[in-house]
């Protein structure tokens, strides 16, 4: 049963039997699927200390609430759960939310999203999983136009014709009676090399998880092109140590997509035998990546990302500090926080302590910005404090993803 359930962060998944006929039914799954998804959550919380969905109660019934992870979870029953970021001003616009999510994914390092041109993609009413598959197939179409690489492959076969070298020992062993056959060894120029095997294996996998008929049809076209290529089972080591030489550098993006689909790689590792496919991204990391990229493009200052110069304790060096963005050798520090801030009380004491630590260890620091996702009609105060004998401002600010702007960046 192919069915798509769309959620935003903090939305809930219900048990179908308990909400039949109610509005929540559109975000409900069967009890069996609910238990499988619940086991997936518990397993990852135990193994990876990662909470993709929160097990909680609502109206006296157990529900699964989306947290700060976005992406896709596909159950073995065929249900695909799509979790999108909660972006102020876009609460009722799913297509624009998907476009912003893809724009954020494009800022990730060593990812297949980086080179993609968003204008080329029709995202309207297309499930997120299909968008990712379409992006992969578009990159694969470019590769095919440039030409699939082939190699001389050594082949040993028992044939009815003579070609290459006759293997005497094998001939005597297998064809002592069948004089009409020849056990031969020869080289043939074929596309059956490791990179193409991985692409073929990826095509077979996404064919199984694709939802729409048109996408499956397009995958079949590529499978026909790779007909002479074998599927591969042991691809993990090759993909984890993936290195592209200059002779096949145009394979790089396609192989990064293969890595994404086959290893189901995102920012967050997961495990779960009750799930057919999952691709999940931590919005904290995505928001940090996007804001950092935006600052580098729009700021006329020297910028360091994820600076590791300072430690909270100097002797011995312990508790390394890692602010997201450092401007002008530490005069300005910026740290991103993907969390809902609807009033001053939502700014945690922990966040302020962290900013105070940055200001104390960067000697020239005069301003520290905490960057939160935009909220309407919320005005946040500046905090003035003295750190190591110098006056420092700790300034909470908003970044508006729907308008692609930060309200104070010109004052850096």
C-alpha positions, 0 to 999 in steps of 0.5 A: 500500500503506497501512502504518503503522510506529511508532517512538520516538526512537532506534528504527531503520528496517531494510531489509526484505530483510535482516531477513525473518522477524526481529523487526525486520521490523515496523520495516522498509521495502523497499530502494527506500523505504529509499533514498528516505528516506535521500535525504530525510535527506541532502537536509535535512542539506545544505540545512537542516543538520537531521538527522531520522534518523541514517544508521548501522549496526546488526548490520553493516547500514545502518539509519536511526535516529530522532533528536530529531524526532517526527511523521509521514513518509509515503512515496509508496509509501503507508507512513506512519512515525510517530515518537513521543517517548521518555517514561520510564514510558510505554515500552509505552503508545503512546496515552498517549504520543500524548496527551502529545505533543498536550498539548505541541503545544498550547503552541506559539504560532500553531499550530492545536493551541492551541485544541483540547480533548483530551478531545473526541478519541478517540486510542485506536489511531488513527495520529498522522496521522489524529488531526491530520486529525480535529482539523482536521475537527472545527474545520472542522465548527464553522466550517460550523455558524457559516456559510461566508462568501460574496462577490459574485463577478464572472462572465463567461460565454457563456450561453443566457440574458440576465443582468446586462450584455451584453458587446457586443465579446465578443458580436460576437466569439463570438456573431456566428453564434450569435444564441441565445447571450449573452456576459454579465457579472454578480455572483453571491453565492458561497462561492468566495472565497480562504479557502474555496478554501484549505480546499477545497485542503486537503481534497483534499490530506488525502484523498490522505494519509488512511489509514482509510476512515472518515476519507476518508468524512468528508472527502468529506462536507466536499468536498460542502459545498465543491462550489461552491468551486474548488481553488487552486494558488497558496496559498503567499504568502497562507498565509505572510502570513495575516491574519484580519480581524474579519469572519472571525475564526472561520476562524483555527484552520481556516486555521492547520490549512490552513497546517500541511497545505499548507505542511507547517509545523512547527518544522522546515522540510524539503524532499524530492521523494521524500516524499509528506508530512511533519510533523516537530517538534523535541523540544528546542523542544517540551520547552522550550515545554511546560516554559515554559508549565507554569512560567507556570501553576504559579509565583508569580514574575515570568516572562520567556521567551526573554529577550534582555537580555544578551550574552556580549560587551558591547563590541561586543555579540556572542553574545546569550544567550537563556535559556529561562526567567528568574524574578524579573528573573534571580534564577533562570534555567532552561534546558531540554535534551531529552536522556537523562541516566542518570548524572552523566557525561551532563551535558555540559561545554557545558551547564555552561559555558552555565549559568555564562555565564547566571549571570555576566551576570545580576547577581542570579542565585543559582540556575540550573536545567538541566531534563532529561526524567525518568529513573528511579532517577537522582540528579543532584548540585548544583554550587556555584561562585563567579561574579563574586564571588557564590555560585551553585548550578547544579542539574540537575533532571528534569521528568516528562511522564507525571506533569506535574511537576517535582521541585523547583519549590516551591524556586524 
